[in-house]
Amino acid sequence: MIADVPWLPPSPQTTAQWPDWEKQVLEYRLITSVLTEIGGDGESAEAIRAREISRCDLSAAYLANVYGYIYEARPDEEELIGLDEDALAAALRSDSIAYVQYPFQIDVFDWLDERMTTKGAHGDGIIIKARDMGLSNSVVFWLAHKWLFRRPFQARLLSRNERLVDQTNDPDSLFWKLDNFLMGLPPWLLDAGAPGFQFKPPHRLMLRLSNPANSNLISGESTQSDAGRGGRASVILYDEAAFMDDFAGIWSAGRGSTRHRIAVSTVSVKKGLDLYNIVHGDEGYEQPSVLAVPWHHHPLHDDAWFALERTRDAPQKFAQEVLMDWTAGAGEWVYPETHPYQPGQFPYVPHAGETIITFDDGFDDEFSIVVMQYQNDSGRIRVLESYQNKHQPIDFYGYLLRGTVSPQFQFGPREHEFMNYIRTKGPALYYGDAHGAQIEQISGQSLFTHLALKFGIPVNYYIGPDSGTRLTHTQRRLELGKLLPQMDFNTTHGARHVLEALKKHRFKDPEDSQHMRDYREPLHSKWSHTVSALEYFAVQFEVFRKTTLYGSGGIRYSGRRIENGRLMATA
């Protein structure tokens, strides 16, 4: 149910009712504009203005619908048909139209007000919308109302770059919309909310709008990792949040500055899954209040509009921007075939086949370990567990993989759980990246040599035509792609993490790369290291099958090689 706007005709409850409501509101606007200029019905213009100021103070929706104007660069061709030459010229010159809200926009105002009176996770809100719904204007007008009539009020506006926050003569920028709304108000109404205000310094500066009467402030920022971390704010607005780099960090940075974070965005995973995770309450986030605004909530977006717009864009872009499909464009996903996969009861089976431990080592990045088991009878591979950590020396992982507690390190519950798990799995075959075999100048030995000599962990790695060759991303994806249909994922936390990493592993977007040749390279993220660990085993799978006599345990190999390049096998 769409709430009524006070003093206006009953709000439309369906899109079909909106045209009649628009006519009634336009008539009300016309009558009100005359009365506030010359008075009427025995009241002076000053008395009517005072009443209108009180009404605007009480209702943001009343202010917007009765006094608001918005910029419209796309005239409706049907409305131009039949106009005489003078009327047509006037219509084409006009770039502002009366802001009569659509039903869903009225609902957005009430939803925003509810966020401001709610504590905790639901005091934050995210509006997920289809393209071309006019919600940036709606949220900016709502902020302008608070700036005029609520004290104290401090708002911060963020978008993916500074131009979209504040840029002179750019209708796409948030502050341009804000200026345009305030400039469209009758002078007596603007003066009532911000007496003495002028559209010049010190009241209007780049990225700043100050109300001289009540000290309210709306400021703007471009998105950096610490954006929003400044002084206290009544609310922070994140416009097109899905397209911000490191939105998770930006969202977290705002938590300490305000009780109310509001994100408005179309759906996309081009810049990562940060917004997706927050919207769906994944990755440990407590889900905020979420308002979805699909395309068919717009009164002018009927079936004919839908059919026409569908012809004007690529199917994947149309699915993303109009149908609000997060995963539209499966080509962005490195392993889209894993999206239907689900974890199941695939535990370790004693004596069923080799235990496999593969890892992607790192220090500043995640050191990711994946535990699997090859099934001799079926040829399938079970993903059993995984572990991830960072900023630990190699000995930490050596003790972890051997299941041995060391006074040198303080292992927590997760480490003890992982060590207890692998202790029961018997001897394992280890796999890693070829760079681990490179000799470090400081220590004088490679990471793999250190693991082998100190912990008895021989690591196998890909051996190409040239010593230490590392396969390209394309070759690694090809080999793991061949292996995925043979893989099953257990229900343990670690196995679920591996499956999620495969599902969320993405390619770089061409806009993120300096060269188009980088486009097919995967995005570096917290998921990529777990996937890389699987790839390092996948590129050696055929050698694994041959050297282990198809999982019978007859031969193992160490990864070391002699001068002619052959593997040195051990019984």
Secondary structure by P-SEA (a helix, b strand, c coil): ccccccccccccccccaaaaaaaaaaaaaaaaaaaaacccccccaaaaaaaaaaaaaacaaaaaaabbbbbbccccccccccccaaaaaaaaacccccccccaaaaaaaaaaaaaaaccccccbbbbbbccccaaaaaaaaaaaaaacccccbbbbbbcccccccccccccccaaaaaaaaaaaccaaaaaaaccccccccccccccbbbcccccbbbbbbccccccccccccccccccccccccaaaaaaaaacccccbbbbbbcccccccaaaaaaaaccccccccbbbbbcccccccccaaaaaaaaacccaaaaaaacccccccccccccccccccccccccccccccbbbbbbbbccccccbbbbbbbbbccccbbbbccccccccccaaaaaaaaaccccccccccaaaaaaaaaaccccbbbbbbccccccccccccccaaaaaaaaccbbbbbbbcccccccccaaaaaaaaaaacccbbbcccaaaaaaaaaaaaccccccccccccccccccccccaaaaaaaaaaaaaaaaaaaaaaccccccccccccccccccccccc
